[in-house]
Amino acid sequence: MDETVAVFDEAGVAVGSAPRSRVYREGLWHGSSGVLLRSVDGERIYVHRRTTTKAVFGGMHDCIAGGVMDPGESPIETARRELAEELGVSGCELTPLARAAWSGRSGDRILRCHLFAFEARYDGPVRHQASEVAEGWWCTDAELAALLADPDWPFVPDTRELLATVFG
């Protein structure tokens, strides 16, 4: 099924919708929203590895549970939906973390995306959506920073760039 995605202009204003296949094929600007999941004490971040079957950045690591925005959906609605779908976490307060425009590649695809990131604090069970998350674990900021310092560690480039703006 070719899901319909919210399409944005370069400035970050929603301007319509298009099938995901067209968005990826033509490199249309679109919206993506997700959540950085932290432990309640703020000491750990949840990191996960995407399944190899994901259409974008398959098999790579990430610490944002997120995805593309549906037409008419707000960034926070997308973030809540994606957190529940991918990690089985719901009922958390979401606080804005960052917003960025990102342009890059995934294989032969040109991707252009407006990223909306939120943070949630949570210590309960995490339940992976088997089709999207292969494995996951908690790590400290320092452990994640050490992994991110390795440019060869397979970490999604949009979140890598977003984290640089958040954590300096």
MARPA-368176 format. One record per atom (N, C-alpha, C): residue number from 0; residue in three letters; atom name; y, x, z. Coordinates in steps of 0.05 Angstrom, whole numbers. Atoms other than C-alpha are relative to their C-alpha. Layout:
+-----+-----+----+--------+--------+--------+
|   i |  aa | at |      y |      x |      z |
+-----+-----+----+--------+--------+--------+
| NUM | ALA | CA |      Y |      X |      Z |
...
+-----+-----+----+--------+--------+--------+
//
This chain:
+-----+-----+----+--------+--------+--------+
|   i |  aa | at |      y |      x |      z |
+-----+-----+----+--------+--------+--------+
|   0 | MET |  N |    -24 |     17 |      0 |
|   0 | MET | CA |      0 |      0 |      0 |
|   0 | MET |  C |     25 |     18 |      0 |
|   1 | ASP |  N |    -25 |    -16 |      3 |
|   1 | ASP | CA |     69 |     28 |    -20 |
|   1 | ASP |  C |     21 |    -13 |     18 |
|   2 | GLU |  N |    -18 |     11 |    -20 |
|   2 | GLU | CA |    112 |     14 |     41 |
|   2 | GLU |  C |     29 |      2 |    -10 |
|   3 | THR |  N |    -28 |     -1 |      7 |
|   3 | THR | CA |    186 |     -2 |     31 |
|   3 | THR |  C |     16 |     14 |     22 |
|   4 | VAL |  N |    -14 |    -18 |    -17 |
|   4 | VAL | CA |    234 |     48 |     62 |
|   4 | VAL |  C |     30 |     -5 |     -3 |
|   5 | ALA |  N |    -29 |      2 |      0 |
|   5 | ALA | CA |    308 |     43 |     81 |
|   5 | ALA |  C |     12 |     24 |    -15 |
|   6 | VAL |  N |    -13 |    -21 |     16 |
|   6 | VAL | CA |    350 |     83 |     31 |
|   6 | VAL |  C |     29 |      2 |     10 |
|   7 | PHE |  N |    -27 |     -7 |     -9 |
|   7 | PHE | CA |    415 |    117 |     52 |
|   7 | PHE |  C |     15 |     14 |    -22 |
|   8 | ASP |  N |    -15 |    -18 |     17 |
|   8 | ASP | CA |    471 |    150 |     16 |
|   8 | ASP |  C |      2 |     27 |     13 |
|   9 | GLU |  N |     -1 |    -27 |    -11 |
|   9 | GLU | CA |    487 |    223 |     27 |
|   9 | GLU |  C |     16 |      1 |     26 |
|  10 | ALA |  N |    -17 |      1 |    -24 |
|  10 | ALA | CA |    538 |    205 |     81 |
|  10 | ALA |  C |    -15 |    -12 |     24 |
|  11 | GLY |  N |     16 |     12 |    -22 |
|  11 | GLY | CA |    484 |    169 |    123 |
|  11 | GLY |  C |      4 |    -29 |      3 |
|  12 | VAL |  N |     -4 |     29 |     -1 |
|  12 | VAL | CA |    501 |     97 |    107 |
|  12 | VAL |  C |    -23 |    -13 |    -15 |
|  13 | ALA |  N |     22 |     14 |     13 |
|  13 | ALA | CA |    443 |     50 |     93 |
|  13 | ALA |  C |     11 |    -16 |    -24 |
|  14 | VAL |  N |    -10 |     13 |     25 |
|  14 | VAL | CA |    451 |     25 |     21 |
|  14 | VAL |  C |    -21 |    -17 |    -14 |
|  15 | GLY |  N |     21 |     17 |     13 |
|  15 | GLY | CA |    385 |    -11 |      5 |
|  15 | GLY |  C |    -28 |      9 |      9 |
|  16 | SER |  N |     27 |     -7 |     -6 |
|  16 | SER | CA |    311 |      1 |      2 |
|  16 | SER |  C |    -15 |      7 |    -26 |
|  17 | ALA |  N |     16 |     -8 |     23 |
|  17 | ALA | CA |    258 |     29 |    -44 |
|  17 | ALA |  C |    -29 |      5 |      9 |
|  18 | PRO |  N |     28 |     -8 |     -7 |
|  18 | PRO | CA |    182 |     40 |    -45 |
|  18 | PRO |  C |      0 |     29 |      9 |
|  19 | ARG |  N |      3 |    -27 |    -10 |
|  19 | ARG | CA |    163 |    103 |     -7 |
|  19 | ARG |  C |     -6 |     19 |    -23 |
|  20 | SER |  N |      7 |    -17 |     22 |
|  20 | SER | CA |    132 |    131 |    -70 |
|  20 | SER |  C |     24 |      8 |    -16 |
|  21 | ARG |  N |    -25 |     -6 |     15 |
|  21 | ARG | CA |    199 |    127 |   -106 |
|  21 | ARG |  C |     18 |     18 |     16 |
|  22 | VAL |  N |    -17 |    -16 |    -17 |
|  22 | VAL | CA |    237 |    155 |    -47 |
|  22 | VAL |  C |     -9 |     30 |     -1 |
|  23 | TYR |  N |     11 |    -28 |      1 |
|  23 | TYR | CA |    191 |    217 |    -47 |
|  23 | TYR |  C |      1 |     11 |    -28 |
|  24 | ARG |  N |      0 |     -9 |     28 |
|  24 | ARG | CA |    186 |    222 |   -123 |
|  24 | ARG |  C |     28 |      9 |     -9 |
|  25 | GLU |  N |    -27 |     -5 |      9 |
|  25 | GLU | CA |    261 |    220 |   -134 |
|  25 | GLU |  C |     17 |     15 |     20 |
|  26 | GLY |  N |    -15 |    -13 |    -20 |
|  26 | GLY | CA |    283 |    254 |    -70 |
|  26 | GLY |  C |     24 |    -16 |     10 |
|  27 | LEU |  N |    -22 |     17 |     -9 |
|  27 | LEU | CA |    325 |    195 |    -48 |
|  27 | LEU |  C |      5 |      5 |     30 |
|  28 | TRP |  N |     -7 |     -1 |    -28 |
|  28 | TRP | CA |    362 |    199 |     18 |
|  28 | TRP |  C |    -12 |    -24 |     14 |
|  29 | HIS |  N |     11 |     22 |    -16 |
|  29 | HIS | CA |    326 |    157 |     70 |
|  29 | HIS |  C |      3 |      6 |     30 |
|  30 | GLY |  N |     -2 |     -3 |    -29 |
|  30 | GLY | CA |    325 |    147 |    145 |
|  30 | GLY |  C |    -26 |      5 |     13 |
|  31 | SER |  N |     23 |     -6 |    -17 |
|  31 | SER | CA |    276 |    174 |    195 |
|  31 | SER |  C |      9 |      1 |     29 |
|  32 | SER |  N |     -7 |      1 |    -28 |
|  32 | SER | CA |    275 |    164 |    269 |
|  32 | SER |  C |    -24 |      7 |     17 |
|  33 | GLY |  N |     23 |     -7 |    -16 |
|  33 | GLY | CA |    233 |    191 |    325 |
|  33 | GLY |  C |      8 |      8 |     29 |
|  34 | VAL |  N |     -4 |     -4 |    -29 |
|  34 | VAL | CA |    225 |    210 |    398 |
|  34 | VAL |  C |    -12 |     26 |      9 |
|  35 | LEU |  N |      9 |    -24 |    -14 |
|  35 | LEU | CA |    219 |    276 |    435 |
|  35 | LEU |  C |    -10 |    -11 |     27 |
|  36 | LEU |  N |     11 |     10 |    -25 |
|  36 | LEU | CA |    172 |    258 |    493 |
|  36 | LEU |  C |     -1 |     23 |     20 |
|  37 | ARG |  N |     -1 |    -19 |    -22 |
|  37 | ARG | CA |    186 |    296 |    557 |
|  37 | ARG |  C |    -13 |    -11 |     25 |
|  38 | SER |  N |     11 |      9 |    -26 |
|  38 | SER | CA |    152 |    293 |    624 |
|  38 | SER |  C |     24 |    -10 |     17 |
|  39 | VAL |  N |    -21 |     12 |    -16 |
|  39 | VAL | CA |    191 |    254 |    677 |
|  39 | VAL |  C |     17 |     22 |     14 |
|  40 | ASP |  N |    -16 |    -21 |    -13 |
|  40 | ASP | CA |    211 |    319 |    712 |
|  40 | ASP |  C |     15 |     18 |    -20 |
|  41 | GLY |  N |    -14 |    -14 |     20 |
|  41 | GLY | CA |    237 |    346 |    646 |
|  41 | GLY |  C |    -10 |     28 |     -6 |
|  42 | GLU |  N |     11 |    -27 |      2 |
|  42 | GLU | CA |    193 |    408 |    650 |
|  42 | GLU |  C |    -18 |      5 |    -25 |
|  43 | ARG |  N |     19 |     -3 |     22 |
|  43 | ARG | CA |    146 |    394 |    592 |
|  43 | ARG |  C |      7 |    -18 |    -24 |
|  44 | ILE |  N |     -4 |     15 |     25 |
|  44 | ILE | CA |    149 |    369 |    520 |
|  44 | ILE |  C |    -28 |     -5 |    -12 |
|  45 | TYR |  N |     25 |      6 |     14 |
|  45 | TYR | CA |     92 |    335 |    483 |
|  45 | TYR |  C |      1 |      9 |    -28 |
|  46 | VAL |  N |      2 |    -11 |     26 |
|  46 | VAL | CA |     72 |    373 |    421 |
|  46 | VAL |  C |    -26 |    -11 |    -13 |
|  47 | HIS |  N |     25 |     10 |     13 |
|  47 | HIS | CA |     22 |    346 |    370 |
|  47 | HIS |  C |     -3 |     13 |    -28 |
|  48 | ARG |  N |      6 |     -9 |     27 |
|  48 | ARG | CA |    -11 |    367 |    305 |
|  48 | ARG |  C |     -6 |    -25 |    -17 |
|  49 | ARG |  N |      3 |     23 |     19 |
|  49 | ARG | CA |     -6 |    318 |    247 |
|  49 | ARG |  C |    -27 |      3 |    -14 |
|  50 | THR |  N |     25 |     -1 |     15 |
|  50 | THR | CA |    -70 |    299 |    211 |
|  50 | THR |  C |      5 |     12 |    -28 |
|  51 | THR |  N |     -2 |    -13 |     27 |
|  51 | THR | CA |    -83 |    335 |    145 |
|  51 | THR |  C |      4 |    -21 |    -22 |
|  52 | THR |  N |     -3 |     22 |     20 |
|  52 | THR | CA |    -81 |    267 |    109 |
|  52 | THR |  C |     28 |    -11 |     -1 |
|  53 | LYS |  N |    -28 |     10 |      0 |
|  53 | LYS | CA |     -7 |    255 |    125 |
|  53 | LYS |  C |     12 |      8 |    -27 |
|  54 | ALA |  N |    -13 |     -5 |     27 |
|  54 | ALA | CA |     34 |    249 |     60 |
|  54 | ALA |  C |     20 |     23 |      1 |
|  55 | VAL |  N |    -21 |    -20 |     -2 |
|  55 | VAL | CA |     88 |    296 |     86 |
|  55 | VAL |  C |     -8 |     18 |     24 |
|  56 | PHE |  N |      5 |    -20 |    -20 |
|  56 | PHE | CA |     75 |    360 |    126 |
|  56 | PHE |  C |    -27 |     -4 |     14 |
|  57 | GLY |  N |     27 |      4 |    -11 |
|  57 | GLY | CA |      1 |    345 |    136 |
|  57 | GLY |  C |    -10 |     25 |     13 |
|  58 | GLY |  N |     12 |    -23 |    -14 |
|  58 | GLY | CA |    -34 |    390 |    187 |
|  58 | GLY |  C |     20 |     17 |     16 |
|  59 | MET |  N |    -19 |    -16 |    -14 |
|  59 | MET | CA |     31 |    417 |    215 |
|  59 | MET |  C |      5 |    -12 |     28 |
|  60 | HIS |  N |     -7 |      9 |    -28 |
|  60 | HIS | CA |     55 |    413 |    288 |
|  60 | HIS |  C |     28 |    -12 |      0 |
|  61 | ASP |  N |    -26 |     14 |     -3 |
|  61 | ASP | CA |    113 |    370 |    312 |
|  61 | ASP |  C |      2 |     -7 |     30 |
|  62 | CYS |  N |     -4 |     10 |    -27 |
|  62 | CYS | CA |    144 |    348 |    378 |
|  62 | CYS |  C |     18 |    -25 |     -1 |
|  63 | ILE |  N |    -14 |     26 |      3 |
|  63 | ILE | CA |    178 |    286 |    351 |
|  63 | ILE |  C |    -21 |    -20 |    -11 |
|  64 | ALA |  N |     17 |     22 |     10 |
|  64 | ALA | CA |    136 |    223 |    344 |
|  64 | ALA |  C |     19 |    -18 |    -15 |
|  65 | GLY |  N |    -19 |     16 |     15 |
|  65 | GLY | CA |    171 |    188 |    287 |
|  65 | GLY |  C |     -9 |     -6 |    -28 |
|  66 | GLY |  N |      6 |      7 |     27 |
|  66 | GLY | CA |    173 |    163 |    217 |
|  66 | GLY |  C |     24 |    -13 |    -14 |
|  67 | VAL |  N |    -21 |     12 |     17 |
|  67 | VAL | CA |    213 |    129 |    162 |
|  67 | VAL |  C |      9 |    -27 |     11 |
|  68 | MET |  N |    -12 |     25 |     -9 |
|  68 | MET | CA |    259 |     71 |    177 |
|  68 | MET |  C |     -7 |    -22 |    -20 |
|  69 | ASP |  N |      4 |     24 |     17 |
|  69 | ASP | CA |    241 |      2 |    151 |
|  69 | ASP |  C |     27 |    -12 |     -7 |
|  70 | PRO |  N |    -25 |     12 |      6 |
|  70 | PRO | CA |    296 |    -36 |    115 |
|  70 | PRO |  C |      9 |    -19 |     22 |
|  71 | GLY |  N |    -11 |     17 |    -21 |
|  71 | GLY | CA |    342 |    -70 |    165 |
|  71 | GLY |  C |     -6 |      9 |     29 |
|  72 | GLU |  N |      8 |    -10 |    -26 |
|  72 | GLU | CA |    312 |    -31 |    223 |
|  72 | GLU |  C |     21 |     20 |     10 |
|  73 | SER |  N |    -19 |    -20 |    -12 |
|  73 | SER | CA |    359 |      7 |    270 |
|  73 | SER |  C |    -16 |     25 |      7 |
|  74 | PRO |  N |     13 |    -25 |     -8 |
|  74 | PRO | CA |    344 |     79 |    288 |
|  74 | PRO |  C |    -16 |     -3 |     26 |
|  75 | ILE |  N |     15 |      2 |    -25 |
|  75 | ILE | CA |    324 |     60 |    359 |
|  75 | ILE |  C |    -24 |    -18 |     -2 |
|  76 | GLU |  N |     24 |     17 |      5 |
|  76 | GLU | CA |    278 |      4 |    335 |
|  76 | GLU |  C |    -22 |     17 |    -13 |
|  77 | THR |  N |     20 |    -17 |     13 |
|  77 | THR | CA |    243 |     54 |    289 |
|  77 | THR |  C |    -12 |     19 |     20 |
|  78 | ALA |  N |     10 |    -20 |    -20 |
|  78 | ALA | CA |    238 |    105 |    346 |
|  78 | ALA |  C |    -20 |    -14 |     19 |
|  79 | ARG |  N |     19 |     15 |    -18 |
|  79 | ARG | CA |    206 |     53 |    393 |
|  79 | ARG |  C |    -26 |     -6 |    -14 |
|  80 | ARG |  N |     24 |      7 |     15 |
|  80 | ARG | CA |    158 |     30 |    339 |
|  80 | ARG |  C |    -18 |     25 |     -4 |
|  81 | GLU |  N |     15 |    -24 |      6 |
|  81 | GLU | CA |    137 |    101 |    320 |
|  81 | GLU |  C |    -13 |     12 |     25 |
|  82 | LEU |  N |     11 |    -11 |    -25 |
|  82 | LEU | CA |    128 |    124 |    392 |
|  82 | LEU |  C |    -25 |    -16 |      9 |
|  83 | ALA |  N |     23 |     18 |     -7 |
|  83 | ALA | CA |     82 |     64 |    405 |
|  83 | ALA |  C |    -23 |      4 |    -19 |
|  84 | GLU |  N |     22 |     -3 |     20 |
|  84 | GLU | CA |     43 |     73 |    340 |
|  84 | GLU |  C |    -13 |     27 |      3 |
|  85 | GLU |  N |     12 |    -27 |      2 |
|  85 | GLU | CA |     33 |    149 |    341 |
|  85 | GLU |  C |    -11 |     10 |     27 |
|  86 | LEU |  N |      8 |    -11 |    -26 |
|  86 | LEU | CA |     27 |    164 |    416 |
|  86 | LEU |  C |     -9 |    -22 |     20 |
|  87 | GLY |  N |      8 |     21 |    -18 |
|  87 | GLY | CA |     12 |     96 |    447 |
|  87 | GLY |  C |     18 |     -3 |     24 |
|  88 | VAL |  N |    -18 |      1 |    -22 |
|  88 | VAL | CA |     73 |    100 |    491 |
|  88 | VAL |  C |     22 |    -21 |     -5 |
|  89 | SER |  N |    -20 |     21 |      2 |
|  89 | SER | CA |    119 |     41 |    503 |
|  89 | SER |  C |     13 |     -5 |     27 |
|  90 | GLY |  N |    -14 |      8 |    -24 |
|  90 | GLY | CA |    168 |     14 |    554 |
|  90 | GLY |  C |     17 |     22 |     12 |
|  91 | CYS |  N |    -17 |    -22 |     -9 |
|  91 | CYS | CA |    206 |     80 |    561 |
|  91 | CYS |  C |     29 |     -5 |     -8 |
|  92 | GLU |  N |    -28 |      0 |      8 |
|  92 | GLU | CA |    281 |     84 |    561 |
|  92 | GLU |  C |      4 |     23 |    -20 |
|  93 | LEU |  N |     -6 |    -21 |     20 |
|  93 | LEU | CA |    305 |    122 |    499 |
|  93 | LEU |  C |     29 |      7 |      1 |
|  94 | THR |  N |    -27 |     -9 |      1 |
|  94 | THR | CA |    367 |    164 |    501 |
|  94 | THR |  C |      5 |     16 |    -25 |
|  95 | PRO |  N |     -5 |    -15 |     25 |
|  95 | PRO | CA |    401 |    192 |    439 |
|  95 | PRO |  C |     -1 |     30 |      6 |
|  96 | LEU |  N |      3 |    -29 |     -3 |
|  96 | LEU | CA |    385 |    266 |    429 |
|  96 | LEU |  C |     16 |     14 |    -22 |
|  97 | ALA |  N |    -13 |    -13 |     22 |
|  97 | ALA | CA |    411 |    285 |    360 |
|  97 | ALA |  C |     -1 |    -17 |    -25 |
|  98 | ARG |  N |      0 |     11 |     27 |
|  98 | ARG | CA |    428 |    263 |    290 |
|  98 | ARG |  C |      6 |     22 |    -19 |
|  99 | ALA |  N |     -4 |    -22 |     19 |
|  99 | ALA | CA |    423 |    308 |    230 |
|  99 | ALA |  C |     -8 |     -9 |    -28 |
| 100 | ALA |  N |      9 |      3 |     28 |
| 100 | ALA | CA |    419 |    307 |    154 |
| 100 | ALA |  C |    -17 |     24 |     -7 |
| 101 | TRP |  N |     19 |    -22 |      7 |
| 101 | TRP | CA |    361 |    348 |    128 |
| 101 | TRP |  C |     -8 |     -3 |    -29 |
| 102 | SER |  N |     10 |     -1 |     28 |
| 102 | SER | CA |    342 |    368 |     58 |
| 102 | SER |  C |    -19 |     24 |     -2 |
| 103 | GLY |  N |     19 |    -21 |      3 |
| 103 | GLY | CA |    281 |    408 |     42 |
| 103 | GLY |  C |    -23 |     -8 |    -18 |
| 104 | ARG |  N |     22 |      6 |     17 |
| 104 | ARG | CA |    213 |    407 |     10 |
| 104 | ARG |  C |    -26 |     -4 |     16 |
| 105 | SER |  N |     27 |      2 |    -10 |
| 105 | SER | CA |    142 |    386 |     26 |
| 105 | SER |  C |    -18 |      2 |    -25 |
| 106 | GLY |  N |     15 |     -5 |     25 |
| 106 | GLY | CA |     98 |    416 |    -28 |
| 106 | GLY |  C |     19 |      0 |    -23 |
| 107 | ASP |  N |    -18 |      2 |     23 |
| 107 | ASP | CA |    129 |    397 |    -94 |
| 107 | ASP |  C |     21 |    -22 |      2 |
| 108 | ARG |  N |    -19 |     22 |     -5 |
| 108 | ARG | CA |    170 |    340 |    -64 |
| 108 | ARG |  C |     26 |     11 |     11 |
| 109 | ILE |  N |    -26 |     -5 |    -12 |
| 109 | ILE | CA |    244 |    345 |    -51 |
| 109 | ILE |  C |      4 |    -23 |     19 |
| 110 | LEU |  N |     -5 |     20 |    -21 |
| 110 | LEU | CA |    260 |    308 |     14 |
| 110 | LEU |  C |     28 |      2 |      9 |
| 111 | ARG |  N |    -27 |      2 |    -10 |
| 111 | ARG | CA |    328 |    284 |     36 |
| 111 | ARG |  C |      0 |    -22 |     21 |
| 112 | CYS |  N |      4 |     19 |    -22 |
| 112 | CYS | CA |    330 |    250 |    103 |
| 112 | CYS |  C |     23 |      2 |     21 |
| 113 | HIS |  N |    -17 |      1 |    -23 |
| 113 | HIS | CA |    378 |    228 |    157 |
| 113 | HIS |  C |    -18 |     -5 |     24 |
| 114 | LEU |  N |     18 |      0 |    -23 |
| 114 | LEU | CA |    343 |    242 |    222 |
| 114 | LEU |  C |     15 |    -10 |     25 |
| 115 | PHE |  N |    -11 |     11 |    -24 |
| 115 | PHE | CA |    357 |    202 |    285 |
| 115 | PHE |  C |    -21 |      6 |     22 |
| 116 | ALA |  N |     19 |     -8 |    -20 |
| 116 | ALA | CA |    325 |    233 |    347 |
| 116 | ALA |  C |      8 |    -11 |     28 |
| 117 | PHE |  N |     -4 |     10 |    -27 |
| 117 | PHE | CA |    317 |    204 |    417 |
| 117 | PHE |  C |    -18 |     15 |     19 |
| 118 | GLU |  N |     17 |    -12 |    -20 |
| 118 | GLU | CA |    287 |    229 |    481 |
| 118 | GLU |  C |    -10 |    -22 |     19 |
| 119 | ALA |  N |     11 |     18 |    -20 |
| 119 | ALA | CA |    241 |    192 |    529 |
| 119 | ALA |  C |    -13 |     17 |     21 |
| 120 | ARG |  N |     14 |    -13 |    -22 |
| 120 | ARG | CA |    214 |    212 |    597 |
| 120 | ARG |  C |    -24 |    -17 |      7 |
| 121 | TYR |  N |     26 |     15 |     -3 |
| 121 | TYR | CA |    141 |    194 |    610 |
| 121 | TYR |  C |    -21 |     19 |     11 |
| 122 | ASP |  N |     22 |    -15 |    -11 |
| 122 | ASP | CA |     81 |    217 |    650 |
| 122 | ASP |  C |    -27 |    -14 |     -3 |
| 123 | GLY |  N |     24 |     16 |      2 |
| 123 | GLY | CA |     29 |    165 |    632 |
| 123 | GLY |  C |    -19 |     11 |    -22 |
| 124 | PRO |  N |     19 |     -9 |     21 |
| 124 | PRO | CA |    -30 |    169 |    584 |
| 124 | PRO |  C |     12 |     -1 |    -28 |
| 125 | VAL |  N |     -7 |     -2 |     28 |
| 125 | VAL | CA |    -20 |    188 |    512 |
| 125 | VAL |  C |    -24 |     -7 |    -17 |
| 126 | ARG |  N |     22 |      9 |     18 |
| 126 | ARG | CA |    -63 |    153 |    459 |
| 126 | ARG |  C |      8 |      5 |    -29 |
| 127 | HIS |  N |     -6 |     -7 |     28 |
| 127 | HIS | CA |    -62 |    184 |    390 |
| 127 | HIS |  C |     -9 |    -21 |    -20 |
| 128 | GLN |  N |      8 |     16 |     23 |
| 128 | GLN | CA |    -62 |    142 |    327 |
| 128 | GLN |  C |    -17 |     19 |    -17 |
| 129 | ALA |  N |     19 |    -18 |     12 |
| 129 | ALA | CA |   -123 |    173 |    295 |
| 129 | ALA |  C |      8 |      8 |    -29 |
| 130 | SER |  N |     -8 |     -5 |     28 |
| 130 | SER | CA |    -95 |    168 |    224 |
| 130 | SER |  C |     24 |     19 |     -2 |
| 131 | GLU |  N |    -24 |    -15 |      2 |
| 131 | GLU | CA |    -32 |    206 |    242 |
| 131 | GLU |  C |      1 |     25 |     18 |
| 132 | VAL |  N |     -1 |    -22 |    -19 |
| 132 | VAL | CA |    -44 |    252 |    302 |
| 132 | VAL |  C |    -28 |     11 |      5 |
| 133 | ALA |  N |     27 |    -13 |     -3 |
| 133 | ALA | CA |   -102 |    302 |    304 |
| 133 | ALA |  C |     -5 |      9 |     28 |
| 134 | GLU |  N |      3 |     -9 |    -27 |
| 134 | GLU | CA |    -89 |    330 |    373 |
| 134 | GLU |  C |     28 |      4 |     12 |
| 135 | GLY |  N |    -25 |     -4 |    -13 |
| 135 | GLY | CA |    -34 |    340 |    424 |
| 135 | GLY |  C |     -3 |     11 |     28 |
| 136 | TRP |  N |      0 |    -12 |    -26 |
| 136 | TRP | CA |    -15 |    374 |    489 |
| 136 | TRP |  C |     28 |      3 |     10 |
| 137 | TRP |  N |    -26 |     -5 |    -13 |
| 137 | TRP | CA |     42 |    385 |    538 |
| 137 | TRP |  C |      5 |     30 |      1 |
| 138 | CYS |  N |     -7 |    -28 |     -4 |
| 138 | CYS | CA |     79 |    451 |    539 |
| 138 | CYS |  C |     28 |      2 |     11 |
| 139 | THR |  N |    -27 |     -4 |    -10 |
| 139 | THR | CA |    141 |    479 |    572 |
| 139 | THR |  C |     19 |      6 |    -23 |
| 140 | ASP |  N |    -20 |     -8 |     20 |
| 140 | ASP | CA |    206 |    491 |    535 |
| 140 | ASP |  C |     -4 |     29 |     -8 |
| 141 | ALA |  N |      4 |    -29 |      6 |
| 141 | ALA | CA |    192 |    566 |    540 |
| 141 | ALA |  C |    -25 |      4 |    -18 |
| 142 | GLU |  N |     24 |     -3 |     16 |
| 142 | GLU | CA |    122 |    558 |    511 |
| 142 | GLU |  C |      6 |    -10 |    -29 |
| 143 | LEU |  N |     -7 |     10 |     27 |
| 143 | LEU | CA |    149 |    516 |    453 |
| 143 | LEU |  C |     19 |     19 |    -14 |
| 144 | ALA |  N |    -18 |    -19 |     12 |
| 144 | ALA | CA |    206 |    565 |    442 |
| 144 | ALA |  C |    -15 |     25 |    -11 |
| 145 | ALA |  N |     16 |    -23 |      9 |
| 145 | ALA | CA |    155 |    622 |    437 |
| 145 | ALA |  C |    -15 |     -7 |    -26 |
| 146 | LEU |  N |     14 |      8 |     24 |
| 146 | LEU | CA |    115 |    583 |    386 |
| 146 | LEU |  C |     19 |     -2 |    -24 |
| 147 | LEU |  N |    -20 |      4 |     21 |
| 147 | LEU | CA |    177 |    565 |    346 |
| 147 | LEU |  C |     12 |     27 |     -9 |
| 148 | ALA |  N |    -11 |    -26 |      8 |
| 148 | ALA | CA |    199 |    638 |    346 |
| 148 | ALA |  C |    -17 |     13 |    -22 |
| 149 | ASP |  N |     18 |    -10 |     21 |
| 149 | ASP | CA |    140 |    651 |    299 |
| 149 | ASP |  C |      5 |    -16 |    -25 |
| 150 | PRO |  N |     -6 |     16 |     24 |
| 150 | PRO | CA |    164 |    630 |    230 |
| 150 | PRO |  C |    -25 |     -8 |    -16 |
| 151 | ASP |  N |     25 |      7 |     14 |
| 151 | ASP | CA |     92 |    627 |    207 |
| 151 | ASP |  C |    -16 |    -21 |     14 |
| 152 | TRP |  N |     14 |     22 |    -14 |
| 152 | TRP | CA |     71 |    576 |    260 |
| 152 | TRP |  C |      6 |    -26 |    -16 |
| 153 | PRO |  N |     -4 |     24 |     17 |
| 153 | PRO | CA |     60 |    512 |    219 |
| 153 | PRO |  C |     13 |    -23 |     15 |
| 154 | PHE |  N |    -15 |     21 |    -14 |
| 154 | PHE | CA |    114 |    468 |    249 |
| 154 | PHE |  C |     18 |    -13 |    -20 |
| 155 | VAL |  N |    -15 |     15 |     20 |
| 155 | VAL | CA |    150 |    414 |    210 |
| 155 | VAL |  C |     29 |     10 |     -1 |
| 156 | PRO |  N |    -26 |    -13 |      3 |
| 156 | PRO | CA |    215 |    443 |    182 |
| 156 | PRO |  C |     23 |    -18 |      9 |
| 157 | ASP |  N |    -23 |     17 |     -8 |
| 157 | ASP | CA |    259 |    382 |    195 |
| 157 | ASP |  C |      3 |      0 |     30 |
| 158 | THR |  N |     -2 |     -1 |    -29 |
| 158 | THR | CA |    243 |    381 |    269 |
| 158 | THR |  C |      8 |     28 |     10 |
| 159 | ARG |  N |     -7 |    -28 |     -7 |
| 159 | ARG | CA |    248 |    457 |    272 |
| 159 | ARG |  C |     31 |      3 |     -1 |
| 160 | GLU |  N |    -30 |     -1 |      4 |
| 160 | GLU | CA |    320 |    451 |    245 |
| 160 | GLU |  C |     14 |    -17 |     21 |
| 161 | LEU |  N |    -12 |     18 |    -20 |
| 161 | LEU | CA |    336 |    392 |    291 |
| 161 | LEU |  C |      0 |     13 |     28 |
| 162 | LEU |  N |      2 |    -12 |    -26 |
| 162 | LEU | CA |    312 |    430 |    352 |
| 162 | LEU |  C |     20 |     23 |      3 |
| 163 | ALA |  N |    -19 |    -21 |      0 |
| 163 | ALA | CA |    357 |    488 |    334 |
| 163 | ALA |  C |     28 |    -10 |      8 |
| 164 | THR |  N |    -26 |     12 |     -7 |
| 164 | THR | CA |    417 |    441 |    340 |
| 164 | THR |  C |      0 |    -10 |     29 |
| 165 | VAL |  N |      2 |     12 |    -27 |
| 165 | VAL | CA |    392 |    411 |    405 |
| 165 | VAL |  C |     -2 |     23 |     22 |
| 166 | PHE |  N |      5 |    -21 |    -20 |
| 166 | PHE | CA |    368 |    474 |    442 |
| 166 | PHE |  C |     15 |     26 |     -6 |
| 167 | GLY |  N |    -15 |    -24 |      7 |
| 167 | GLY | CA |    412 |    526 |    407 |
| 167 | GLY |  C |    -18 |     22 |     -8 |
+-----+-----+----+--------+--------+--------+
//
